[in-house]
Structures are given as structure tokens and as C-alpha cells.
Amino acid sequence: MRSRSGLIVALLLCLPLLAHAQRAGSVGGCDIRRGTLCTNANLNGADLVGVNLANSQFTRSDLSGADLSGATLNEANFSSTELTGTNFSGASMTRINLRAARLGQAKLVDADLRNAVLQNADLHQADLTGARLANADLTNARLEGAILNNADLQRANLRAAKLKGASLVGANLTGAILTRASLVDADLTGANLDQAIFLNAQTDGCTGCP
């Protein structure tokens, strides 16, 4: 009898663990998998290191302070999403949609953002050191104080982008469009400006600007 009672108690104690195991692939009510749909979700501070969320939808969600370093986010939709302070270091983000996303102080060191859509995105004080942004659309993006040292911005569209005080030391801006961009007090020391377009750009106090 005691043996049976002990078994029942043990099963009851295991129930929370079993329930947790069933939710292992879910964070904040969101299924963490490729192609998931998590619009308006709250994933603030979530640990999502190395996850595969390619082709997923996170429109208008909150992932501020989350850790997505090394994650696969190719062709995902993060438009109008809160990503302040989020860590995307080393993440694969080709063709990602970050239109109007808020990425202030986010970490995107060595992130692959080729062909990404970042129109009207807020990237003030973000760290994009070594990021690959070839052919990315950064039209009207806020990049005040951002770090883009050694970033690859070949053929990137930075039309009307706000780069006041940004650091682009050693960046590759070959063929980049900087028409009407604000580069006041920016640092382009050692940057490759071959065929870059600076038509009507504001360059007061800019180091290395043409």
C-alpha cells in the first residue's frame, strides 16, 4: 500500500516537469520553429540563441532585450517590432523585413543582413560592426551614433538615412546611395567610397566624406 502511495506522489510531483517538457518549444505562448506566426507576441528578454525562425512572422511583437545571437531569421517579418537592445550578433538575416522596427542599441555584430528591408527602422546607437548589408534598403533609417565599422554596405540604399555621429570606419560603401543622407559628424575614415552617391548629403563635420 505504501509502495502504491509513493508511486502516486511521485507521479504528481512529475506532472509539472512533464508539462514543462511539453512547452519546451514554446516561449511566451509562441511556438519557436521555422515559419511560426507570432504577431503581437511578448518575448521580452527571451533566450532564443541559435534558433531557426526563418520565414516567421513577428510583426508588432516585443522582443526587446532578447538574445537571438546565431539565429536563422532569413526572410522573416519583424516589421514594426520592438527590438531595443536585442542581440542579433552572428545571426543570418538575409531578406528579413525590419521595416519601421525599433532596434535602438541592438547588437548586430557580424550579422548577415544582405537584401534586408530596413526602411524607416530605428537603429540609433546600434552596433553593426562587420555586418553584411549589401543591397539592404535603409531608406530614411535612423542610425544616429550607430557603429558600422568594417560593415559591408555595397549598393545599400541609404537615401535620407540619418547617420549623425555614426562610425563607418573601414566600411565598404561601394555603389551605396547616400542621397540626402545626414552624415553630420560621421566618421568614414578608410571607408571605400567608390561609385557611392552623396548627392545633397549633409556632411558638416564629417571625417572622410567626399
N, C-alpha and C positions, 0 to 999 in steps of 0.2 A: 504493500500500500504506500509505504514511504517512497519507494522507488518510483511509483507512478506519479505521486505528488511532485517529486523532484523533477520529473520529466516535464510535467505541465508548467512548473515555474520556469524551467529552462527555456521552454518554447515561448512563454510570454516575454521573457527577457530578450529573446532573439528577434521578436517582432519589429522593434524599432530599427534594428540592423538590417532586416530584410527589406523594410520599407525604404530605408536609405539606399540600399543597393539598387532597388527598382528605379530610384530617382537619380542614379549616378550620372545619366546622360542628360539631366535637366538642371538648369540654373535659373532661378527666378521665374520658374514656370515656362522657360524657353528650352526646347529640345536643341541640344548642342550637336548639330550634324550638318553635313553639306546640304544646301538647298532649303534650310529651315526658314520658317516665316515667323518673325518675332517683332512685328511693328508695335510701337508704343510700350515696349518691354522695359523693365527696370533691372539692369545688370550692373549697377554702380559698384565698382571695385571688384568685379568678378575675376576669378583666376581662370583664364582661357588660353594659357600658354600652349602653343603648338597645335591648336585645334584646327580642323578643316571646316570652314564655313563658306566655302566657295559657292557662288550663286545664291547666297542667302539674302533675306530681306530684314533690315533692322531700321527701317525708316521711322524717324521721330522717337527712337528709343534713347535710353540713358545708359551709356557705357563709360561715363566719366571715371577716371582712375582705374579702369580695368586693365588687366595685363594680357595683351594679345601678341606678345613677342613671339616671333617664329610661326605665327598662324598663317593659314592659307585663306585668303579673302578675295581671290580673283573673281571679278565680275559680280561682287556682292553689292547690295544697295544700302548705303549708310546716309542717304540724303537727309538733311535736317536733323541729324542725330547729335546728341550731346556727347562729346568725346574729349572734354577738357582733361588734360593730364594723363590721357590713356597711353599705354606703352605698346607701340607697333614695331619696335625695333626688330629688324630682320624679317619682317612679315612679307609675304608675297601678296601684292595688292594690285595686280595688273587689271586695267579696265574697271576698277572699282568706282562706284558712284558716291562721291562725297560732296555733292552739290549742297551748298549752304550748311554744311556740317560745322560744328564748333569744336575746333582742335587746338585751342589755345594751350600752350605749354605741353603739348603732346610730344612723345618721343617716337620719331620715325627714322632713327639711325639705321642706315643701310637697308631701308625698306625699298621694295620694288614697286614703284607706282607708275610704271610705264603705261601711257594711254589712259591714265586716271582722269576722272572728271572732278575738278575741284573749283568749279565756278562759284564765286561768292562765298567760298569757305573761309572760316576764321582760323588762321594758323599763327596768330601772333605769339612770338617767343617760343615757337615750336622748334624742336631740334631735328633737322633733316640732314644731318651730316652724312655724306656719302650716299644719300638716297638717289634712286634712279627714277627720274621724272621725264624721260624722253617722251615727246609728243603729248605730255599731260596738258590739260586745259585748266589754267589757273586764272582765267579772266576775272578781274575785279576781286581777286582773293586778298585777304588781309594777311600780310606777312611781316608786320612791323616787329623788328627785333628778332626775327627768326634766324636760325643758323642753317645755312645751306652750303657750308664749306665742302668742297670736293664733290658736290652733287652733280649729277648728270641731267642737265636741262636742255639737251639738244632738241631744237624745234618745239620747245614748250611754248604755249601761248600764255604770256604774262601781261596781256593787254590790260591797262588800267589797274594793274596789281599794285598794292600798297606795300612797298619794301623799305619804308623809312627805317634807318638804323639796322637793316638786315646785313648779315655777313655772308658773302658769296665768294670767299677766298678760295681760289683754285677751282671754282665751278666751271663746268663746260656749258657755255651758253651759245654754242654754235647754232646759227639759224633761229635763235629764240626771238619771239616777238615781244618787245617791251614798249610798244606804242602807248603813250600817255601814262606810263607807269611812274610811280613816285619812288625815286631812288635817293631821296634826300638823306645825307649822312650814311649811305650804304657803303660797304667795303667790297670792291670787286678785284682786289689785289690778286694778280696772277690768273684771273679768270680768262677763259678762251671766248673771245667775243667775235669770232669770225662769222661774218654774214648776219650778225644779230641786228635787229632793227630797234633803234632808240628814238623813233620819230615822236617829237613833242613830249619826250620823257622829262621829268623833273630831276635834275642831277646836282642840285646845290649841295656842296659839301661831300659829294660822292668821291670816294677814292677808287681810281681805276676805270671810271666811266669815260667813254669817248668824248 
